[in-house]
């Protein structure tokens, strides 16, 4: 799939989640803005064959719509699957360039992502979210404080919807990601 790296990350990201059936997930991917969106395939608990099949279906959409597709997991696997990047905490480099992103939930994880040299992070949860019921949200003030420390683009995740778009830039977010907000 290899796409050239972009100077700025996409503004809008779809995060996959096993709670969501494949059909609505694929439909949401197909609605992402052409050339301005990204997909992070997580599905960590899905069996290997089904996960690979879903990746290939998302890769076809990503190719047609010029979207970035990151694979959650080791960079070596992302390279082997020909993803545009790897999402996770794997600090290893591989033979070809990959966009590297990390999940971040607090200051310690932000500093670890910074040391690992990631190109962007998904900072969450900004707001309460259905995918992690009961998890404490960062809220606007803590989110903004962490975003200022990043040194790389921060993508807001967790209870975020299109209506929040204007306020996110003021918090230091370079874009936003969602599951339920896009499906």
C-alpha positions as CSV (number, residue, x, y, z in Angstrom):
1,X,0.0,0.0,0.0
2,X,2.9,2.4,0.7
3,X,2.0,6.0,0.6
4,X,4.5,8.8,0.9
5,X,4.7,10.4,4.4
6,X,2.8,13.6,4.8
7,X,4.1,16.7,6.6
8,X,0.8,17.0,8.5
9,X,-1.3,14.0,9.8
10,X,-4.9,13.6,8.6
11,X,-7.4,15.7,10.4
12,X,-9.9,12.8,10.9
13,X,-9.2,9.3,12.0
14,X,-11.4,6.2,12.3
15,X,-10.3,3.9,15.2
16,X,-11.6,0.3,14.8
17,X,-13.1,-1.5,17.7
18,X,-14.4,-5.1,18.0
19,X,-17.7,-3.8,19.3
20,X,-18.5,-2.6,15.8
21,X,-19.5,-5.1,13.1
22,X,-17.5,-5.1,9.9
23,X,-20.2,-3.6,7.7
24,X,-20.7,-0.3,9.5
25,X,-16.9,0.0,10.1
26,X,-16.2,-0.4,6.4
27,X,-19.0,2.1,5.6
28,X,-17.5,4.6,8.0
29,X,-14.1,4.2,6.4
30,X,-15.6,4.8,2.9
31,X,-17.1,8.1,4.2
32,X,-13.8,9.5,5.4
33,X,-12.7,12.6,3.4
34,X,-10.6,11.7,0.4
35,X,-7.0,12.4,1.1
36,X,-7.6,13.8,4.5
37,X,-8.4,10.8,6.7
38,X,-6.8,7.9,8.4
39,X,-7.7,4.5,9.8
40,X,-6.2,2.7,12.8
41,X,-6.9,-1.0,12.7
42,X,-6.8,-2.3,16.2
43,X,-8.9,-5.5,16.6
44,X,-6.3,-7.0,18.8
45,X,-8.5,-9.9,20.0
46,X,-9.7,-10.9,16.6
47,X,-8.2,-14.1,15.2
48,X,-5.3,-13.7,12.8
49,X,-7.1,-14.7,9.6
50,X,-10.2,-12.5,10.3
51,X,-8.0,-9.6,11.3
52,X,-5.9,-9.9,8.1
53,X,-9.1,-10.1,6.0
54,X,-10.5,-6.9,7.6
55,X,-7.1,-5.2,7.0
56,X,-7.2,-6.1,3.3
57,X,-10.8,-4.7,3.0
58,X,-9.8,-1.5,4.8
59,X,-6.6,-1.3,2.7
60,X,-8.7,-1.3,-0.5
61,X,-10.8,1.5,0.8
62,X,-7.7,3.4,2.0
63,X,-6.1,3.1,-1.4
64,X,-9.2,4.3,-3.3
65,X,-9.7,7.2,-1.0
66,X,-6.0,8.1,-0.4
67,X,-6.3,7.5,3.3
68,X,-3.5,6.5,5.7
69,X,-3.9,3.0,7.2
70,X,-2.1,2.2,10.4
71,X,-1.9,-1.3,11.9
72,X,-2.1,-1.7,15.7
73,X,0.8,-3.9,16.8
74,X,4.5,-4.4,16.0
75,X,6.1,-2.3,13.3
76,X,7.5,-5.5,11.8
77,X,3.9,-6.8,11.2
78,X,2.8,-3.4,9.8
79,X,5.7,-3.5,7.3
80,X,4.9,-7.1,6.3
81,X,1.2,-6.3,5.8
82,X,2.2,-3.1,3.8
83,X,0.4,-0.8,6.1
84,X,1.3,2.9,6.0
85,X,2.3,2.8,9.7
86,X,2.3,1.1,13.0
87,X,0.2,2.1,16.0
88,X,1.4,1.0,19.4
89,X,4.3,1.1,21.8
90,X,6.8,-0.9,19.7
91,X,10.0,1.3,19.5
92,X,11.7,-0.8,16.9
93,X,12.4,0.5,13.4
94,X,11.9,-1.6,10.3
95,X,13.5,-1.5,6.8
96,X,10.9,0.8,5.2
97,X,9.5,4.1,6.4
98,X,6.4,3.8,8.5
99,X,4.2,6.4,10.2
100,X,4.5,5.7,13.9
101,X,1.8,6.5,16.3
102,X,1.2,5.7,20.0
103,X,-1.8,5.7,22.3
104,X,-1.3,8.2,25.2
105,X,-3.4,8.5,28.3
106,X,-1.1,10.4,30.8
107,X,2.1,12.4,31.2
108,X,4.3,9.2,31.6
109,X,3.0,7.8,28.3
110,X,3.4,11.1,26.6
111,X,7.1,11.2,27.6
112,X,7.6,7.6,26.5
113,X,6.1,8.4,23.1
114,X,8.3,11.3,22.8
115,X,11.4,9.2,23.6
116,X,10.3,6.6,21.1
117,X,10.2,9.2,18.4
118,X,6.6,8.7,17.3
119,X,5.2,11.0,14.6
120,X,1.8,11.5,16.3
121,X,-0.2,10.3,19.2
122,X,-3.8,9.6,20.0
123,X,-4.4,11.3,23.4
124,X,-7.4,9.9,25.2
125,X,-10.0,10.0,26.6
126,X,-10.7,13.7,26.2
127,X,-14.4,13.1,27.1
128,X,-16.3,10.1,28.6
129,X,-16.6,7.4,26.0
130,X,-18.8,4.3,25.4
131,X,-15.7,2.2,24.5
132,X,-14.2,2.6,28.0
133,X,-17.2,3.0,30.3
134,X,-16.2,4.4,33.7
135,X,-12.7,5.4,32.7
136,X,-11.8,8.9,33.9
137,X,-11.7,11.5,31.1
138,X,-8.8,13.9,30.8
139,X,-11.1,16.9,30.3
140,X,-10.1,20.0,28.4
141,X,-7.5,21.4,30.8
142,X,-5.5,18.2,31.3
143,X,-5.8,17.4,27.6
144,X,-4.4,20.8,26.6
145,X,-1.6,20.6,29.2
146,X,-0.5,17.2,27.8
147,X,-0.8,18.3,24.2
148,X,1.5,21.2,24.8
149,X,4.2,18.8,26.1
150,X,4.0,16.5,23.1
151,X,6.4,18.0,20.5
152,X,4.5,16.2,17.7
153,X,0.9,16.3,16.4
154,X,-1.7,15.2,18.9
155,X,-5.0,13.6,17.8
156,X,-7.9,13.9,20.2
157,X,-9.8,10.7,21.0
158,X,-12.5,9.7,23.4
159,X,-16.1,10.9,23.1
160,X,-15.1,13.3,20.3
161,X,-17.5,14.2,17.6
162,X,-17.5,16.6,14.6
163,X,-19.3,19.3,16.8
164,X,-16.1,19.5,18.9
165,X,-13.9,20.4,15.9
166,X,-13.5,24.1,16.4
167,X,-12.7,23.8,20.1
168,X,-10.1,21.1,19.5
169,X,-7.6,23.3,17.8
170,X,-7.6,25.6,20.9
171,X,-6.7,22.6,23.0
172,X,-3.7,21.8,20.9
173,X,-5.2,19.0,18.9
174,X,-4.1,18.5,15.2
175,X,-7.2,16.5,14.5
176,X,-9.6,14.1,16.0
177,X,-10.4,10.4,16.0
178,X,-13.5,8.4,16.9
179,X,-15.2,5.1,16.9
180,X,-18.9,5.8,17.7
181,X,-18.6,9.4,16.5
182,X,-18.0,8.1,12.9
183,X,-19.8,4.8,12.7
